[in-house]
Amino acid sequence: MNNSIYTVGQAADYCSVSRGTLLRCVKSGKLKASRTPGGHYRISKKDLEDFALEKGMYPLANNRSSMKKVLIVDDDPGVQNVVAEILSAKKYETETASSGYEAGTKVIRFKPGLIILDLFMPEMSGFEVCRQVKEDPETSDIKILAITGHDSLENRGRIMEAGADDYLAKPVKTADLLRHVEDLLKTASS
């Protein structure tokens, strides 16, 4: 969307709905709009995008990361399972990946709002995964929580420099993990 202000017709085209449907949303107050001196409605880009995301409308809902989806990237199946169970109990949808390459594929298909990322894995390190996710405009908004059993100032500095949003050392307490996940996803949606 290059425009910053849309007519009802343009907004309806963008959302792949009829003009009448979108006009009803505006008139009912479900979609914010201003009026021109001639009585025509105008909708801001931000209000339209927020509305489309909230309602799960095409195309934004299909292209943006979900704030309830978490991709767990760790080469230890035990860690994957424990973290997935903890998050699933709190109604997060989870997927797992055992390598950086697998993570790359799942980021595109699963569209997580958060990646929980181990630093040291075979084939591609968490440092490289983080860098690639944050450098790609399509995925740069995804939050990354680095978790490692190799806690050091050097590793913390390297992963934060690569673009991670937060860092925890293993073993991680359940309450700490949930607090960090909730905080990161809260900042992602605001």
N, C-alpha and C positions, 0 to 999 in steps of 0.2 A: 504494500500500500504506500503509494508515494504522496497522496494527498493527506492533509491534516484535518480537513473538514469535508464531510460527505453529505450529499442529498439523500433523501430516503431511498430513491431509486438506486443510487450508487451503493449505498450500504446494503440494500437487499441483494444486489448482484454479488457483492463481496461475500455475503453469507449464504448464497445460493437458496434464497427464499423469495417468495413473491413480495412485491411492493406493499400489498395490502397487509400481509402478515407482519412485516416490519413496522408499518405505520401503526398497527394495533399495539405493538410492543411499546412504541413511543408514546402513544396516547394513554396507555394504561400506566405509564411511569416505570415500566420494567427496563426500558432503555432510555438513558438520559439524552436529551436533545434541547437545543435552543431554537428560538424562532426568529426569523427575519422580520423586518418591518412589514413585509407583504404577507406574513403568516405562514411561510414555508418553514419546515423543520430542517435543521442542520445538526449533524452528529459528528462529534470529535473522534479522531482516530483512536485515542486511548479509550474513550467510552465504548466505542464499537468493539475494539479488541477485548476489553474486559467482559462485555456482554457475551460475545461469541465464545470466549473461554468458559465462562460460567455456565452457559447453556450447552456446552459440548458441540458447538456448531462448526461446520466446515468453513474455512480450512484450518483455522488456528488450533482447534482442539486436536486435530490430527498431526500437527507439526510441532507443538510445544511439549516440553517435558511435563510430566505429571508430578504434582507435589505429594502424591501418595505412593509413588513408585521408587523403590530403592534397588540399585544393582550392587550386589556384594561380590567384589573381585578379590579372591584369595585362593592360593593354590592348595590350601588345607581344607579338605571336605568337612572336617569336624568344625572348623571355624565357620564355614559357610552355613552349615546346618544350624548351629547354635544361634548365630546372628539372624538367620532367616526366621527361626522359631520366635525369637524375642520380638522381632518387628511384625511378624504376621499376627501375633497375639494383640498388637496395638492397631490392627487393621491396615498395615502397610502391605502393598503388593510387592513381592520380592522376586528377583531373578538372581542367579549366580553365574559367575564365570571363573574359570580356573587359571586363565592366563590373560596377558595383556591383549593378545590378538583376539581371543574370544570376547573380551570386554568391548573391543572396538566394534565388533559386529552387533553385540547386544545393545550397545548405546544407541545405535541407529534404529534398530527394530523396536526395542522396549521403551525408549524415550524416558529414562528415569529423571526424577527431580534431584536425586542424590546418588552419588557413587561412594560406597565404602570401599576403600582401596588399600590393599596390602602393598608394601613398598618393594619387597623382594620376591619375585616370581620368575619361573623359567621363561625363556624366549624374550619377553619384554618386561622391563621393570615398571613398578608403579610410578616412578618418576617420569618415565617416557609416556605412559598412558595419560597421566595428569597433564603433561605439557601438550599432548596432542588434543585432548578434550578441550582445554582452555584456549588453545590457539585457533580452533575451528569456530567460526561465527555461528554455525548451526548448533553447536553443543556448549559454547562458552558459558551459558547461563546455568548449566548443571553444577550443583554444589558438590564438592569433593571433601570427604572426611577420610584422611589418611590414618590408618591403624597399623602399628608395627610392633613386632617383638624385638626389634633392634633399635630401641630408643637411644638416641644420642642427639646432642646439639647439632652436629653436622647433618644427620638425617632429617631432623626437623627443619633446619634451614634450607636444605636442598628441596624438600617437597613443598615447602611454603613458597620458595622462589619459583618452583614449577607451576604454581597457581592454586595449590590446595587451599581450601577455605578453613579447615580445622585439622587438628592432629590429636590422636590419643595413642598411648602406649599400652600394649598387651601385657598382662591380662586386663581386660576392661570390665568394670562392674556394669551390670545391667542398667542400673539407674543412670550412670554416667553416659552410657551409650545412647539411651533414649533421650536424655536431656540434650545431648549434642545434635542428634538427628532432628529433634523437634525444633531446636533453635535455628539450625541451618535451613530447614524447610520453611520456617516462619519468615526468615529474612529473604528467602528466594521468592516468596509469594507477595512480598510487600513492595 
